[in-house]
């Protein structure tokens, strides 16, 4: 069977993408066209932590946004904030300017993006090995197809919780691939535990993959032919680290607000804003699910921004770009599904369970996004379902990879496809940097 991508090649690919994201992080602004959605509001928490308020409360003035009485400090998903605060503090100690310190906070997204790409690549390689595909091209393809997907690159360059949780999703998917195909060894259990930690402290829209990952792990242990003591050992070595890291954040929420997830307190503060005469900032879609899907642009707007919409949903790509990405994604993912069905490469128990677990995570992700628009605020944004991208990118990479014993021409064709995809992604980002005016941050322009 083919060996995986050489570590030198993997590091080179990841380093190039990390440099790209770092350049973007140093040039993105904070305005409607130049910045990322919610970053000004989200940055208040890491800035407060870096300034010495290590456990900021949502009631602390320095973390309350100037609109809505809102604060992300009400939420227990704080991993991204602490990582951003770490980079901000390092930049401050090195004597960087206030603007540069803010931009340094974005390095948390850069680093977590690299983590996500690493484990997406490793997961794709394991599946490729099972399907007798070219393992190296499958691994490289997962990195390129996900790393230069326009919306993913954008999320990798500014402070947001979506990229944090996405790293957790990739860890969970890798753990499922490894655990179901090769057994729940130490590496698979560690990846699952780390994935649960990162996703749970990342963003709640990714919780479907936590459900899928933990549920599949427990179910596979129940079916395992092993003594009960061994099953308990396997379960506890994965569960205890996750519980120790995650539960204190939720316990703190219960003690402070009596609110496990922080959502009720967040909305209570918003209601106080409205009662005091503040403007309406959230408008749920009240006409029902069928109406939202069939009579609005919810589906098309979500899909467009899943592929790439920059700024505060203000910079759209040309129609041809959306069409091209859609056709490519459908073609390559369809090729993977057809190949898997034809060759029954994933038809065993582990393959069926893996497919079902990933499908469950995707379905719950979409359901949570729909529920938010119906119950809280109409938000047809692709970043809320961006957790579908890792399985899509892996499927595309596996659909493009030639057979292990295939011809040299097939490998050249796959490499050319990946190169063309990379050039297209870089061209889109270059045009966006010019059109949107990515010239860096000026914190004096931020409202608080």
Secondary structure, DSSP 8 states (H G I E B T S, - for coil): ------HHHHHHHHHHHHHHHHHHHHH--SSTTTS-TTHHHHHHHHHHHHTT-TT--TTSGGGS-SSTT--GGGSS--HHHHHHHHHHHHHHHTT--HHHHHHHHTHHHHHHHHHHHHHHHHHHHHHHHHHTB-HHHHHHHHHHHHHTSHHHHHHTTS--SHHHHHHHHHHHHHHHHHHHHH---HHHHHHHHHHHHHHHTT-GGGHHHHHHHHHHHHHHHHHS-S-HHHHHHHHHHHHHHHHHHHHHHHHHHHHHHS-SSSHHHHHHHHHHHHHTT---------S-HHHHHHHSSHHHHHHHHHHHEETTTTEE--HHHHHHHHHHHHHHHHHHHHHHHHHTTT-SHHHHHHHHHHHHHHHHHHHHHHHHHHHT-----GGGGGGGHHHHHHHHHHHHS-BTT--HHHHHHHHHHHHHHHHHHHHHHHHHHHHTT-----GGG---
